[in-house]
Amino acid sequence: MKALVTGGTGFIGSQVVSRLISQQHGITVFVRDKALPAWPKDGRIEVISGDLREPSSLLKAMEGIDVLFHLGEIRNTTRSASEKNVQLMEEIVRHRSAAGVKRIVFVSSITVSGIPSSFPADEKTPPRVILKDHYTAYKTKCEEILADQAGDGYAVIRPAPVYGPGSRYLGRLITAVERIGPVGIPMIGAGRNNAPLVFVKDLAAAICQAGIMPQAAGQVFNISDGIRHSWLEFLTAIAERLGKRLRIVPVPPLLLKVSAVPLELLTGFFGVELDALNYLDYFSRDLFFDNSRAKGLLQWQPEYGLGSGVSEMVDYYRSSRQG
């Protein structure tokens, strides 16, 4: 398989590239700069410089590719950026057949499912609440474009919140648990509601399988570890690996909702839609997503539980700081 990966130097994309390398596929990585991770220099990886804001550079890179793994995006903080990401997908789909691309694997988000109307939620469970932030809106629209215009030449991956080594945001979370965890970390409610999670290497395995398995064609997959655990358990696992005490300071959801109203009004002036009220509802509810379709059609099985995943993540950040 000849694979093209956008976002291949990022948190998730770098794991996808590493897995494709281990499976002996030919890989082209589409990047803005050539400061790459320490991948093997054995000719299996070709690096093409380009910019997703200039679709022609990506369309050219698609020539002769079997599978496009589309993880990259234009930084999505404004309505304008969201629209550009959608326009990019339109260009990709329009050019797919001419370029010879057999499948587009698009990494979407579990937030496209909104707050489902029932649990465990599968890929077809209707939402009780639709999330309307720019990020989710663009992911939703891209899924619609693929379903309407790409025939069965696509697969969509909807990851739950992803944790593991390599994310700068999770590095900040670990630092916060280390420094202020014993004093008290504010948490919506008490953090005891179900939290959908997936370890980054398990997610990368599912993404790769979506590009390989014939039965993945035209399908959408929820990707989570399928384990019922809470945000409190996630933070507690981090603290235990750090050897720190953890104290949670419960914050009533209603108090946060009151403060979210003026925030929504102010960000609207800058063309930014946060949908903070619905996200507060989202993170204070029990959420559980069924992953049986991915297990069956992708022949995929999560290998990391919360304990092993958090341990690897914390150890990575510790070693990064020491290095």
C-alpha positions in Angstrom: 0.0 0.0 0.0 1.2 3.5 -0.9 0.0 5.8 1.9 -0.1 9.6 2.2 -0.4 11.0 5.7 -1.4 14.6 6.5 -0.7 15.7 10.1 2.0 13.0 10.2 4.3 14.9 12.6 1.5 15.5 15.2 0.4 13.7 18.3 -1.7 11.1 16.6 -0.3 11.3 13.1 3.3 10.4 14.2 1.9 7.2 15.8 0.1 6.4 12.5 3.3 6.8 10.5 5.3 4.7 12.9 2.7 1.9 12.7 2.6 2.1 8.9 6.4 1.8 8.9 6.3 -1.3 11.1 3.8 -2.8 8.6 6.2 -2.2 5.7 4.0 0.2 3.7 5.3 2.9 1.5 4.6 6.3 3.1 4.6 9.9 2.0 4.3 12.4 4.8 2.8 15.8 3.8 4.4 18.5 6.1 4.9 22.2 6.3 8.5 21.8 7.4 10.9 18.9 7.3 11.8 18.8 11.0 10.7 15.2 11.4 10.7 12.6 14.2 13.5 10.0 14.2 11.9 7.7 11.6 14.1 5.1 9.8 16.0 6.6 6.8 15.6 3.5 4.6 13.8 4.9 1.6 10.3 3.9 2.7 9.4 7.4 3.8 9.1 10.3 1.3 8.6 13.8 2.7 6.7 16.4 0.7 6.5 20.0 1.9 3.3 21.8 1.4 0.5 23.8 3.1 -3.1 22.7 3.6 -4.1 26.3 3.1 -2.9 25.8 -0.5 -4.9 22.7 -1.6 -3.0 22.3 -4.9 0.1 21.2 -3.0 -1.8 18.4 -1.4 -3.7 17.4 -4.6 -0.3 17.0 -6.3 1.0 14.8 -3.5 -2.1 12.6 -3.9 -1.1 11.4 -7.3 -0.4 7.6 -7.4 -1.4 7.2 -3.7 -3.6 4.2 -2.6 -4.8 5.5 0.7 -4.9 9.1 2.1 -4.9 9.2 5.9 -6.2 12.7 6.5 -5.3 13.8 10.0 -4.0 17.3 9.3 -6.1 20.5 9.5 -5.8 24.2 9.2 -5.7 25.4 12.8 -9.4 25.5 13.6 -10.2 28.3 15.9 -12.4 30.6 13.8 -15.3 30.3 11.4 -13.0 31.1 8.5 -10.6 28.3 9.3 -13.5 25.9 9.7 -14.7 26.8 6.2 -11.3 26.4 4.7 -11.0 22.9 6.2 -14.4 22.0 4.6 -13.3 23.4 1.3 -10.1 21.4 1.5 -12.1 18.2 1.9 -14.3 19.1 -1.1 -11.1 19.5 -3.2 -9.7 16.2 -1.9 -12.9 14.3 -2.8 -13.2 16.0 -6.2 -9.6 15.0 -7.0 -9.7 11.5 -5.5 -10.6 9.5 -8.6 -8.3 11.3 -11.0 -5.4 10.9 -8.6 -6.1 7.1 -8.2 -6.7 7.3 -4.5 -8.7 4.2 -3.5 -9.7 5.3 0.0 -9.7 8.4 2.2 -9.4 7.7 5.9 -10.7 10.8 7.7 -10.0 11.3 11.4 -13.1 13.0 12.7 -14.2 13.3 16.3 -16.5 11.6 18.7 -18.0 15.1 19.3 -19.8 14.7 16.0 -22.1 12.2 17.9 -23.0 15.1 20.2 -24.6 14.1 23.5 -26.2 10.8 22.4 -29.9 10.1 23.2 -29.0 6.7 24.6 -26.1 4.7 25.9 -24.0 2.8 25.0 -24.1 4.9 21.9 -23.2 3.4 18.5 -22.4 5.2 15.3 -26.1 5.5 14.4 -27.4 6.7 17.8 -29.2 10.1 17.3 -27.9 13.0 19.4 -29.9 14.5 22.1 -27.8 17.6 21.9 -25.7 18.6 18.9 -22.4 20.4 19.6 -22.0 23.5 17.5 -18.4 24.6 18.0 -16.3 25.3 14.9 -14.3 22.1 15.3 -17.2 19.8 15.5 -19.1 21.7 12.7 -16.3 21.2 10.3 -15.8 17.5 11.2 -19.5 17.0 10.7 -19.6 18.7 7.3 -16.5 16.7 6.1 -18.2 13.5 7.1 -21.3 14.6 5.1 -19.1 15.4 2.0 -17.5 11.9 2.1 -20.9 10.1 2.5 -22.5 12.1 -0.3 -19.7 12.3 -2.8 -17.0 9.7 -2.2 -19.1 6.5 -2.8 -17.5 3.8 -0.6 -14.0 5.2 -1.1 -13.7 6.4 2.5 -13.7 5.4 6.1 -14.3 7.8 9.0 -12.7 7.4 12.5 -14.3 9.2 15.4 -11.9 9.1 18.3 -12.9 9.6 21.9 -10.6 12.0 23.8 -7.1 10.7 23.2 -4.3 10.4 25.7 -0.7 9.2 25.6 2.8 10.4 24.8 3.4 13.3 22.5 0.7 15.9 23.2 1.7 19.3 24.5 -1.7 19.7 26.1 -1.5 16.5 28.1 2.0 17.6 29.2 0.4 20.7 30.8 -2.2 18.5 32.4 0.4 16.3 34.0 2.3 19.3 35.2 -0.9 20.7 36.8 -1.5 17.4 38.6 2.0 17.3 39.8 2.1 20.9 41.1 -1.4 21.7 42.3 -2.9 18.2 42.6 -2.2 18.0 46.3 -3.7 21.5 46.8 -6.8 20.9 44.7 -7.8 20.7 41.0 -11.1 22.2 40.1 -13.4 19.6 38.4 -16.9 19.8 37.0 -19.1 18.1 39.6 -16.8 15.6 41.3 -15.5 14.0 38.1 -17.2 10.7 38.7 -19.1 10.6 35.4 -18.1 8.1 32.7 -15.3 9.4 30.5 -14.7 8.0 27.0 -11.0 7.7 26.4 -8.6 6.0 24.0 -4.8 5.5 24.2 -3.0 7.1 21.2 -1.3 3.9 20.0 -4.6 2.0 20.1 -6.2 4.8 18.0 -3.3 4.7 15.5 -3.9 0.9 15.1 -7.5 1.5 14.3 -6.7 4.3 11.8 -4.3 2.0 10.0 -6.8 -0.8 9.9 -9.4 1.5 8.4 -7.0 2.0 5.4 -6.3 -1.7 5.0 -9.5 -3.7 5.7 -11.8 -4.1 2.7 -14.9 -4.1 4.9 -14.1 -0.6 6.3 -15.1 0.9 3.0 -17.9 3.5 3.4 -18.0 3.0 7.2 -17.9 5.2 10.3 -16.2 3.9 13.5 -16.4 5.0 17.1 -12.9 4.5 18.6 -12.7 4.3 22.4 -11.2 1.8 24.8 -14.6 0.5 25.7 -13.9 0.7 29.4 -16.2 2.4 31.9 -13.9 4.8 33.8 -14.3 8.4 35.1 -12.4 11.6 34.7 -11.5 11.3 38.4 -10.0 7.8 37.8 -8.0 9.3 34.9 -6.5 12.1 37.0 -6.0 9.7 40.0 -4.0 7.4 37.7 -1.8 10.3 36.7 -1.3 11.3 40.3 -0.4 7.8 41.4 2.2 7.4 38.7 3.7 10.7 39.7 3.7 9.7 43.3 1.5 12.6 44.3 -1.7 13.1 46.3 -4.7 14.3 44.4 -7.4 16.5 45.8 -10.5 17.4 43.7 -12.3 20.7 44.2 -15.9 20.0 42.9 -17.3 23.0 40.9 -21.1 23.0 40.5 -22.0 22.8 36.7 -24.5 25.6 37.2 -21.8 28.0 38.4 -19.7 27.3 35.3 -22.7 27.7 33.1 -23.4 31.2 34.4 -19.9 32.3 33.7 -20.0 30.7 30.2 -22.7 32.9 29.0 -20.7 36.1 28.8 -17.7 34.1 27.4 -19.9 32.9 24.5 -21.1 36.5 23.8 -17.6 37.9 23.8 -16.0 35.2 21.6 -18.8 35.7 19.0 -17.4 39.1 18.2 -14.2 37.4 17.0 -15.9 34.8 14.8 -15.2 32.1 17.4 -17.9 29.7 18.4 -17.1 27.7 21.6 -20.5 26.3 22.4 -19.3 26.4 26.0 -22.7 25.7 27.6 -23.2 22.4 25.7 -19.6 21.4 26.4 -20.1 21.9 30.1 -23.1 19.6 29.8 -21.0 17.2 27.7 -18.2 16.9 30.3 -20.5 16.6 33.3 -22.6 13.6 31.9 -22.0 9.9 31.7 -20.7 9.2 28.2 -20.1 5.7 26.9 -19.6 4.8 23.2 -19.8 1.3 21.8 -16.8 0.2 19.8 -18.0 -3.2 18.6 -18.2 -2.1 15.0 -14.5 -1.3 15.0 -13.6 -4.5 16.7 -15.6 -6.5 14.2 -15.0 -4.8 10.8 -11.5 -3.5 11.5 -10.4 -6.6 13.5 -9.1 -4.2 16.0 -8.7 -4.6 19.8 -7.5 -2.0 22.3 -4.4 -3.2 24.0 -4.0 -0.5 26.6 -6.0 -0.2 29.8 -6.1 3.0 31.8 -3.3 2.0 34.1 -0.8 0.9 31.4 -1.7 3.8 29.1 -1.3 6.5 31.8 2.0 4.9 33.0 3.5 5.1 29.6 2.2 8.7 29.1 3.6 10.0 32.4 6.9 8.2 32.0 7.3 9.8 28.5 6.7 13.3 29.8 9.1 12.7 32.7 11.8 11.6 30.4 11.2 14.5 28.0 11.7 17.0 30.8 14.9 15.3 31.9 16.2 15.2 28.4 
